[in-house]
Amino acid sequence: MLGSRTQTIIGRPILPDAAVHAVVEEHALDAKVIIFKKKRRKNYRRTKGHRQELTKLRITNIEGIDKSETIAAAA
């Protein structure tokens, strides 16, 4: 989906002329996820965990609405 003050365009499933420009801000690890397994009456307890990698992005520019406005105005 791409929009401006005068027009909104919804892609099904994508918009062919749309482009998003982003800058990588940071590579980090997410909060820890704890996995706990237990079987009752068997003295079976296992604790494991992991931290998922994530990338923080800053969106700098979204292109594609100008081309769509000129196509819509011509039609």
ROSE-4610 file (N, C-alpha, C; in Angstrom, 1 decimal, always signed):
// ROSE-4610
residu = [M/M/M/L/L/L/G/G/G/S/S/S/R/R/R/T/T/T/Q/Q/Q/T/T/T/I/I/I/I/I/I/G/G/G/R/R/R/P/P/P/I/I/I/L/L/L/P/P/P/D/D/D/A/A/A/A/A/A/V/V/V/H/H/H/A/A/A/V/V/V/V/V/V/E/E/E/E/E/E/H/H/H/A/A/A/L/L/L/D/D/D/A/A/A/K/K/K/V/V/V/I/I/I/I/I/I/F/F/F/K/K/K/K/K/K/K/K/K/R/R/R/R/R/R/K/K/K/N/N/N/Y/Y/Y/R/R/R/R/R/R/T/T/T/K/K/K/G/G/G/H/H/H/R/R/R/Q/Q/Q/E/E/E/L/L/L/T/T/T/K/K/K/L/L/L/R/R/R/I/I/I/T/T/T/N/N/N/I/I/I/E/E/E/G/G/G/I/I/I/D/D/D/K/K/K/S/S/S/E/E/E/T/T/T/I/I/I/A/A/A/A/A/A/A/A/A/A/A/A]
num = [1/1/1/2/2/2/3/3/3/4/4/4/5/5/5/6/6/6/7/7/7/8/8/8/9/9/9/10/10/10/11/11/11/12/12/12/13/13/13/14/14/14/15/15/15/16/16/16/17/17/17/18/18/18/19/19/19/20/20/20/21/21/21/22/22/22/23/23/23/24/24/24/25/25/25/26/26/26/27/27/27/28/28/28/29/29/29/30/30/30/31/31/31/32/32/32/33/33/33/34/34/34/35/35/35/36/36/36/37/37/37/38/38/38/39/39/39/40/40/40/41/41/41/42/42/42/43/43/43/44/44/44/45/45/45/46/46/46/47/47/47/48/48/48/49/49/49/50/50/50/51/51/51/52/52/52/53/53/53/54/54/54/55/55/55/56/56/56/57/57/57/58/58/58/59/59/59/60/60/60/61/61/61/62/62/62/63/63/63/64/64/64/65/65/65/66/66/66/67/67/67/68/68/68/69/69/69/70/70/70/71/71/71/72/72/72/73/73/73/74/74/74/75/75/75]
x = [+0.9/+0.0/+0.9/+0.5/+1.3/+0.3/+0.6/-0.3/+0.3/-0.5/-0.1/-1.4/-1.3/-2.5/-3.7/-3.4/-4.5/-4.9/-4.0/-4.3/-3.7/-4.4/-3.9/-3.9/-2.8/-2.8/-2.5/-3.3/-3.1/-2.7/-1.5/-1.0/-1.6/-1.8/-2.3/-1.4/-0.4/+0.1/+1.2/+1.7/+2.8/+2.5/+3.2/+3.2/+4.5/+4.4/+5.5/+6.6/+6.1/+7.0/+7.4/+7.0/+7.3/+8.6/+9.3/+10.6/+10.8/+11.4/+11.6/+13.1/+13.6/+15.1/+15.2/+16.2/+16.4/+17.9/+18.2/+19.6/+19.6/+20.6/+20.7/+21.3/+20.5/+20.9/+21.7/+21.3/+22.0/+21.6/+22.6/+22.4/+22.4/+21.4/+21.3/+20.7/+20.6/+19.9/+18.6/+17.6/+16.3/+16.3/+15.3/+15.2/+15.2/+15.7/+15.9/+14.6/+14.5/+13.3/+13.6/+12.9/+13.1/+12.2/+12.8/+12.0/+12.2/+11.1/+11.2/+10.3/+10.9/+10.2/+10.2/+9.0/+8.9/+8.0/+8.3/+7.4/+7.1/+5.8/+5.5/+5.8/+6.2/+6.5/+7.7/+8.5/+9.6/+11.0/+11.0/+12.2/+12.9/+12.1/+12.6/+12.3/+13.3/+13.2/+14.4/+14.1/+15.1/+14.8/+15.8/+15.7/+16.7/+16.1/+17.0/+16.5/+17.3/+16.9/+17.7/+17.2/+18.0/+17.6/+18.4/+18.2/+18.2/+17.1/+16.9/+17.7/+18.4/+19.0/+18.0/+18.2/+17.3/+18.2/+17.6/+18.2/+17.3/+17.8/+17.0/+17.2/+16.2/+16.3/+15.7/+16.2/+15.6/+15.1/+13.8/+13.3/+13.6/+14.4/+14.8/+13.9/+13.4/+12.6/+11.7/+10.5/+9.5/+9.2/+9.5/+9.3/+8.2/+7.6/+6.6/+5.3/+5.0/+3.7/+3.6/+4.7/+4.8/+4.4/+5.0/+4.7/+3.3/+2.7/+1.3/+0.4/+0.7/-0.2/-0.2/+0.9/+0.9/+0.1/+0.2/-0.6/-2.0/-2.4/-3.8/-4.4/-3.6/-4.0/-4.2/-3.4/-3.5/-4.7/-5.2/-6.3/-7.6]
y = [-1.2/+0.0/+1.2/+2.2/+3.4/+4.6/+5.6/+6.7/+8.1/+9.1/+10.5/+11.2/+12.5/+13.3/+13.2/+13.0/+12.9/+11.6/+10.6/+9.3/+8.1/+7.0/+5.8/+4.6/+3.9/+2.8/+1.5/+0.5/-0.8/-1.8/-2.5/-3.5/-4.8/-5.6/-6.9/-7.9/-8.5/-8.4/-7.3/-6.8/-5.7/-4.6/-3.5/-2.3/-2.4/-2.4/-2.6/-1.5/-0.2/+0.9/+1.5/+0.8/+1.3/+0.8/+1.7/+1.4/+2.0/+1.3/+1.8/+1.8/+2.9/+3.1/+3.1/+2.3/+2.2/+2.2/+2.6/+2.5/+1.6/+0.7/-0.2/+0.7/+0.7/+1.4/+0.6/-0.7/-1.5/-3.0/-3.8/-5.3/-5.6/-6.2/-6.5/-7.8/-8.1/-9.4/-9.0/-9.7/-9.5/-9.9/-9.8/-10.2/-11.8/-12.3/-13.7/-14.4/-15.5/-16.4/-17.6/-18.0/-19.1/-20.3/-21.4/-22.6/-23.6/-23.9/-24.8/-26.0/-27.2/-28.5/-29.2/-29.9/-30.6/-31.8/-32.9/-34.0/-34.3/-34.3/-34.5/-35.9/-35.9/-37.1/-37.9/-37.3/-38.0/-37.4/-36.3/-35.5/-35.1/-34.6/-34.2/-32.8/-31.9/-30.5/-30.1/-29.3/-28.8/-27.4/-26.5/-25.1/-24.8/-24.2/-23.7/-22.3/-21.6/-20.3/-19.8/-18.8/-18.2/-16.8/-16.1/-14.7/-14.5/-14.0/-13.9/-12.7/-12.8/-11.7/-10.8/-9.5/-8.6/-7.4/-6.7/-5.6/-4.4/-3.3/-2.1/-1.2/-0.8/+0.0/+1.3/+2.3/+3.6/+3.8/+4.1/+4.3/+5.7/+5.9/+7.3/+7.8/+7.0/+7.5/+6.4/+6.7/+5.8/+6.4/+5.7/+6.2/+5.4/+6.1/+5.3/+6.0/+6.9/+7.6/+8.6/+9.3/+10.3/+9.7/+8.5/+7.9/+7.5/+7.0/+6.5/+7.7/+8.9/+10.1/+10.5/+10.5/+10.9/+9.9/+8.6/+7.6/+7.8/+8.1/+8.3/+9.5/+10.6/+11.9/+11.8/+10.9/+10.8/+9.9/+9.1/+8.2/+8.9]
z = [+0.0/+0.0/+0.0/-0.8/-1.0/-1.0/-0.3/-0.3/-0.2/-0.6/-0.5/+0.0/+0.0/+0.5/-0.5/-1.7/-2.7/-3.2/-3.0/-3.6/-2.7/-2.7/-2.1/-3.1/-3.2/-4.1/-3.3/-3.6/-3.0/-4.0/-3.8/-4.7/-4.4/-5.5/-5.3/-6.0/-5.5/-4.2/-4.0/-5.1/-4.9/-5.9/-5.6/-6.5/-7.4/-8.7/-9.5/-9.5/-9.3/-9.4/-8.0/-6.9/-5.6/-5.1/-4.4/-3.8/-2.4/-1.5/-0.2/+0.1/+0.5/+0.8/+2.3/+2.8/+4.2/+4.5/+5.7/+6.2/+7.4/+7.5/+8.7/+9.8/+10.9/+12.1/+13.0/+13.2/+14.2/+14.0/+14.2/+14.3/+15.8/+16.3/+17.8/+18.0/+19.3/+19.7/+20.5/+20.2/+20.9/+22.3/+23.0/+24.4/+24.5/+25.6/+25.7/+25.8/+25.1/+25.1/+25.9/+26.9/+27.7/+27.3/+27.1/+26.8/+28.0/+28.6/+29.8/+29.5/+29.6/+29.4/+30.8/+31.1/+32.3/+32.1/+32.7/+32.7/+34.2/+34.5/+35.9/+36.4/+37.7/+38.4/+37.9/+37.0/+36.4/+36.7/+37.5/+37.7/+36.4/+35.5/+34.2/+34.0/+34.0/+33.8/+32.9/+31.9/+31.0/+30.7/+30.8/+30.5/+29.4/+28.4/+27.3/+26.9/+26.2/+25.7/+24.6/+23.9/+22.8/+22.7/+21.9/+21.6/+20.1/+19.6/+18.1/+17.6/+16.5/+15.9/+15.2/+15.3/+14.6/+14.0/+13.1/+12.4/+12.5/+13.0/+13.1/+11.9/+11.2/+10.0/+10.2/+9.4/+9.4/+7.9/+7.7/+6.4/+6.0/+4.9/+4.5/+3.4/+2.5/+1.4/+0.9/+0.5/-0.2/-1.5/-2.6/-4.0/-4.6/-5.6/-6.4/-6.5/-5.7/-5.7/-6.8/-7.2/-8.2/-9.6/-9.9/-11.1/-11.2/-10.1/-10.1/-10.2/-9.7/-9.8/-11.2/-12.0/-13.4/-14.2/-13.9/-14.7/-14.4/-13.2/-12.8/-13.4/-13.5/-14.0/-15.6/-16.2/-17.7/-18.0/-17.1/-17.5/-17.3]
